[in-house]
Amino acid sequence: MISYLDFEKPIAALEARIHELRSTADTGGLDLVNEIQKLETKSEQLLARTYASLTPWQKTQVARHPQRPHLRDYLAHIFTDFMPLGGDRLYGEDAAIVGGMARLGDRRVMVIGHEKGHDTQTRIKHNFGMGKPEGYRKAVRLMELAGRFGLPVVTLVDTSGAFPGVEAEERGQAEAIARATEACLSLPVPMVATIVGEGGSGGAVALASAERVLMLEHAVYSVISPEGCASILWRTGERAADAAAAMRVTAQDLLQLNVIDRIVPEPMGGAHRDPATASQALGKAIAEELDALAGVPARDLLHRREERFLAIGNL
């Protein structure tokens, strides 16, 4: 059962009517095929029109959809032979950032990403995808391991930001994020990062400082959440929609600003409506990017990363 967002209420009403007619046809033996087909066509057209003109705030809501695919879904659909590697060898294990070796087609890769969880229990376990210092230090360890063994690094970013708790600050949150960003920029192997949901602040940049940065069609990427920005600028979170528009958080805006390199299309209505198809498209895009980077010398990879970040905002 799909959870509908506020702006999807007209679609929800149509689909509820379709479900009602199907139930009536099944229980009453009535021939309602034509009526159902007409409503299905109308629903599909309304869905297409709605998602063709989403505002930045609406895209933010889609990126946060509770049924949107997370890291565990992409690991299941895109990669095989995933071997998780845990711990930062300094403090402990952080379930918000998951990583390990896997296979993408015939290619061995190191996969690292944020996991938000899919229900109350797992969301608490994974801290809603908000990484702690030990999570980012684990990411550094895995990136260094990938560099040592010549494994390309693939990161899947989906976080509202790094965990801001007192204990995280006590364990060096800012330093850990900086070290992870440095590790990305100094990798001697190809790195492809994808913003699959939310890309929030330094917690996202720490896993997205790659030479190729992809973004799903309805994902968002920003230095602060729209609510946080609105609270600073207007002293109220109620103007989050205005903040989202001003911040240019969408994939389409960020492609124009050279913040990202490629947009990966989502199924009609968002990745949460068809996770398998969304995963297939993402897996194909990542494989294409890795193919293009295969054989590029480490010195050239480092130069490409430097050049792409210097080009951000140059229109």
C-alpha positions as CSV (number, residue, x, y, z in Angstrom):
1,M,0.0,0.0,0.0
2,I,1.5,3.3,-1.1
3,S,1.6,6.2,1.3
4,Y,0.4,9.4,-0.4
5,L,2.0,12.8,0.1
6,D,-0.1,15.9,0.6
7,F,0.1,17.0,-3.0
8,E,-0.9,13.5,-4.2
9,K,-4.4,13.6,-2.6
10,P,-6.2,13.9,-6.0
11,I,-4.3,10.8,-7.2
12,A,-5.1,9.0,-4.0
13,A,-8.8,9.8,-4.5
14,L,-8.8,8.3,-8.0
15,E,-6.9,5.2,-7.0
16,A,-9.2,4.7,-4.0
17,R,-12.1,4.9,-6.4
18,I,-10.4,2.3,-8.7
19,H,-9.9,0.0,-5.8
20,E,-13.6,0.4,-4.7
21,L,-14.8,-0.4,-8.3
22,R,-12.6,-3.5,-8.4
23,S,-14.0,-4.7,-5.1
24,T,-17.5,-4.1,-6.3
25,A,-16.9,-6.0,-9.5
26,D,-15.3,-9.0,-7.6
27,T,-18.1,-9.3,-5.0
28,G,-21.1,-8.3,-7.1
29,G,-20.1,-9.9,-10.4
30,L,-20.5,-6.7,-12.3
31,D,-18.8,-5.7,-15.5
32,L,-16.9,-2.5,-14.6
33,V,-13.9,-3.0,-16.8
34,N,-14.5,0.0,-19.0
35,E,-15.1,2.3,-16.0
36,I,-11.9,1.0,-14.3
37,Q,-9.8,1.4,-17.4
38,K,-11.0,5.0,-17.8
39,L,-10.1,5.9,-14.2
40,E,-6.7,4.1,-14.5
41,T,-5.9,6.2,-17.6
42,K,-7.0,9.4,-15.8
43,S,-4.9,8.4,-12.8
44,E,-1.8,7.8,-14.9
45,Q,-2.2,11.1,-16.7
46,L,-2.7,13.0,-13.4
47,L,0.4,11.3,-11.9
48,A,2.5,12.2,-15.0
49,R,1.3,15.8,-14.9
50,T,1.9,16.1,-11.2
51,Y,5.5,14.7,-11.3
52,A,6.4,16.7,-14.4
53,S,6.0,19.9,-12.5
54,L,7.0,19.2,-8.9
55,T,8.2,22.2,-6.9
56,P,11.5,22.0,-5.0
57,W,9.6,21.5,-1.7
58,Q,7.5,18.7,-3.2
59,K,10.7,17.0,-4.5
60,T,12.0,17.3,-0.9
61,Q,8.9,15.4,0.3
62,V,9.4,12.7,-2.4
63,A,13.1,12.4,-1.4
64,R,12.0,11.8,2.2
65,H,9.1,9.4,1.3
66,P,9.0,6.6,4.0
67,Q,8.8,4.0,1.3
68,R,11.6,5.3,-0.8
69,P,14.3,2.7,-1.5
70,H,17.3,2.9,0.9
71,L,20.8,1.3,0.8
72,R,19.5,-2.1,1.7
73,D,17.2,-2.1,-1.3
74,Y,20.0,-1.0,-3.7
75,L,22.3,-3.6,-2.3
76,A,19.7,-6.3,-3.0
77,H,18.8,-5.1,-6.5
78,I,22.1,-3.8,-7.9
79,F,25.0,-5.7,-6.2
80,T,25.8,-9.3,-5.5
81,D,28.2,-11.0,-3.0
82,F,28.0,-8.1,-0.6
83,M,30.3,-8.6,2.3
84,P,29.8,-6.0,5.1
85,L,32.8,-4.7,6.9
86,G,32.2,-3.0,10.3
87,G,33.9,-0.9,12.9
88,D,36.3,2.0,12.7
89,R,39.1,0.3,14.7
90,L,39.0,3.2,17.1
91,Y,35.6,3.4,18.9
92,G,32.9,1.1,17.6
93,E,30.4,0.3,14.9
94,D,28.0,2.9,13.4
95,A,24.9,1.3,11.8
96,A,24.0,4.6,10.0
97,I,26.8,4.1,7.6
98,V,27.1,0.7,6.0
99,G,29.9,-0.5,3.8
100,G,31.7,-3.5,2.4
101,M,32.9,-5.3,-0.7
102,A,30.5,-6.3,-3.4
103,R,30.2,-7.2,-7.1
104,L,28.6,-4.9,-9.7
105,G,28.2,-7.2,-12.7
106,D,31.7,-8.7,-13.2
107,R,33.4,-5.8,-11.3
108,R,34.5,-5.9,-7.7
109,V,33.7,-2.6,-5.9
110,M,33.7,-1.1,-2.4
111,V,30.1,0.1,-1.6
112,I,29.6,2.6,1.2
113,G,26.3,4.4,2.0
114,H,23.8,5.7,4.5
115,E,21.1,3.4,5.7
116,K,17.9,5.1,7.2
117,G,15.9,2.0,8.0
118,H,12.4,1.0,6.8
119,D,10.4,0.8,10.1
120,T,10.5,2.1,13.6
121,Q,12.9,-0.5,14.9
122,T,15.4,-0.3,12.0
123,R,15.2,3.5,11.9
124,I,16.3,3.6,15.5
125,K,19.0,1.0,14.9
126,H,20.4,3.0,12.0
127,N,19.9,6.4,13.7
128,F,17.7,7.5,10.7
129,G,20.8,7.6,8.5
130,M,22.6,10.2,10.6
131,G,26.2,9.1,10.7
132,K,28.4,9.4,13.8
133,P,32.2,9.9,13.9
134,E,32.8,6.2,14.0
135,G,30.7,5.8,10.9
136,Y,32.8,8.3,8.9
137,R,36.0,6.9,10.2
138,K,34.8,3.5,9.1
139,A,34.2,5.0,5.7
140,V,37.7,6.3,5.6
141,R,39.0,2.8,6.5
142,L,37.1,1.2,3.7
143,M,38.2,3.8,1.2
144,E,41.8,3.3,2.1
145,L,41.2,-0.5,1.8
146,A,39.7,0.0,-1.6
147,G,42.7,2.1,-2.7
148,R,45.1,-0.5,-1.4
149,F,43.4,-3.3,-3.4
150,G,42.4,-1.3,-6.5
151,L,38.7,-1.5,-6.0
152,P,36.5,1.3,-7.4
153,V,34.4,3.0,-4.7
154,V,30.6,3.5,-5.1
155,T,28.8,5.6,-2.5
156,L,25.0,5.9,-2.0
157,V,24.2,9.1,-0.1
158,D,20.9,9.4,1.8
159,T,21.1,11.5,5.0
160,S,19.5,14.6,6.5
161,G,23.0,15.3,7.9
162,A,25.5,13.9,10.3
163,F,24.3,13.2,13.8
164,P,24.5,16.5,15.8
165,G,24.4,15.0,19.3
166,V,26.7,16.0,22.1
167,E,28.4,12.6,22.2
168,A,29.2,12.8,18.5
169,E,30.8,16.2,19.0
170,E,32.8,14.8,21.9
171,R,34.1,12.1,19.6
172,G,35.2,14.5,16.9
173,Q,32.3,14.7,14.5
174,A,33.7,17.6,12.4
175,E,37.2,16.1,12.2
176,A,35.8,12.8,11.1
177,I,33.7,14.4,8.3
178,A,36.7,16.4,7.2
179,R,38.9,13.2,7.1
180,A,36.2,11.4,5.1
181,T,36.0,14.2,2.6
182,E,39.8,14.2,2.3
183,A,39.8,10.4,1.8
184,C,37.4,10.8,-1.1
185,L,39.5,13.5,-2.7
186,S,42.8,11.5,-2.4
187,L,41.5,8.1,-3.6
188,P,43.8,6.5,-6.2
189,V,40.9,4.5,-7.6
190,P,37.7,5.6,-9.5
191,M,34.8,6.9,-7.3
192,V,31.2,7.3,-8.3
193,A,28.8,8.9,-5.8
194,T,25.0,9.0,-6.1
195,I,22.5,11.1,-4.1
196,V,19.6,8.7,-3.8
197,G,17.4,10.5,-1.4
198,E,18.5,13.4,0.8
199,G,22.0,14.8,0.6
200,G,22.2,16.9,3.7
201,S,25.2,19.1,4.6
202,G,28.7,17.8,5.4
203,G,27.3,14.4,6.3
204,A,26.5,14.0,2.6
205,V,29.6,15.7,1.2
206,A,31.8,13.3,3.2
207,L,30.7,10.4,1.0
208,A,30.1,12.4,-2.2
209,S,33.4,14.1,-3.0
210,A,33.9,12.0,-6.1
211,E,35.0,12.7,-9.7
212,R,31.5,11.6,-10.8
213,V,28.5,12.6,-8.8
214,L,25.1,11.3,-9.9
215,M,21.6,12.1,-8.5
216,L,18.3,10.4,-8.7
217,E,15.6,12.5,-10.5
218,H,13.7,13.4,-7.3
219,A,16.5,13.5,-4.8
220,V,17.7,16.7,-3.1
221,Y,21.1,18.0,-2.1
222,S,21.7,21.0,0.1
223,V,23.9,22.5,2.8
224,I,21.0,22.7,5.2
225,S,17.4,21.4,5.3
226,P,14.8,23.8,3.9
227,E,13.2,23.9,7.4
228,G,16.5,24.8,8.9
229,C,17.2,27.5,6.3
230,A,13.7,29.0,6.8
231,S,14.2,29.0,10.6
232,I,17.4,31.0,10.2
233,L,16.1,33.5,7.5
234,W,12.5,34.0,8.6
235,R,12.4,32.7,12.1
236,T,9.9,30.1,11.1
237,G,10.0,26.6,9.6
238,E,6.6,27.3,7.9
239,R,8.4,28.9,5.0
240,A,10.4,25.8,4.1
241,A,8.9,25.7,0.6
242,D,10.3,29.2,0.0
243,A,13.6,28.2,1.3
244,A,13.7,25.0,-0.9
245,A,13.1,27.1,-4.0
246,A,15.7,29.7,-3.1
247,M,18.4,27.1,-2.2
248,R,18.0,25.3,-5.6
249,V,18.1,21.8,-4.0
250,T,16.8,19.8,-6.9
251,A,18.9,17.6,-9.3
252,Q,17.9,19.8,-12.2
253,D,19.2,23.0,-10.6
254,L,22.3,21.3,-9.3
255,L,23.2,19.9,-12.8
256,Q,23.0,23.5,-14.1
257,L,25.3,24.6,-11.3
258,N,27.9,21.9,-12.0
259,V,27.4,20.4,-8.5
260,I,26.4,17.1,-10.0
261,D,27.3,15.4,-13.3
262,R,24.3,13.3,-14.2
263,I,20.6,12.8,-13.4
264,V,19.3,9.2,-13.2
265,P,15.6,9.0,-14.2
266,E,13.1,7.5,-11.7
267,P,9.9,5.6,-12.5
268,M,6.8,7.7,-12.9
269,G,5.6,8.7,-9.5
270,G,9.0,8.3,-7.8
271,A,11.4,5.5,-6.9
272,H,9.1,4.4,-4.1
273,R,6.5,3.2,-6.6
274,D,8.9,0.8,-8.4
275,P,12.1,0.2,-6.4
276,A,13.3,-2.6,-8.7
277,T,13.1,-0.4,-11.9
278,A,14.7,2.6,-10.0
279,S,17.5,0.3,-8.9
280,Q,18.0,-1.1,-12.4
281,A,18.4,2.4,-13.8
282,L,20.8,3.4,-11.1
283,G,22.9,0.2,-11.5
284,K,23.2,0.8,-15.2
285,A,24.3,4.4,-14.7
286,I,26.9,3.5,-12.1
287,A,28.3,0.8,-14.3
288,E,28.5,3.1,-17.3
289,E,30.4,5.7,-15.2
290,L,32.8,3.1,-13.9
291,D,33.4,1.8,-17.4
292,A,34.3,5.3,-18.5
293,L,36.8,5.7,-15.6
294,A,38.4,2.3,-16.0
295,G,42.1,2.5,-16.7
296,V,42.4,6.2,-15.9
297,P,45.7,6.7,-14.0
298,A,45.4,7.8,-10.4
299,R,47.0,11.1,-11.1
300,D,44.4,11.9,-13.6
301,L,41.6,10.9,-11.3
302,L,42.8,13.2,-8.6
303,H,43.1,16.0,-11.2
304,R,39.5,15.4,-12.4
305,R,38.2,15.7,-8.8
306,E,40.0,18.9,-8.3
307,E,38.8,20.3,-11.6
308,R,35.1,19.3,-11.0
309,F,35.0,21.0,-7.6
310,L,36.6,24.1,-8.9
311,A,34.0,24.3,-11.6
312,I,31.0,24.2,-9.2
313,G,28.9,27.4,-9.8
314,N,30.8,28.4,-13.0
315,L,27.9,28.7,-15.5
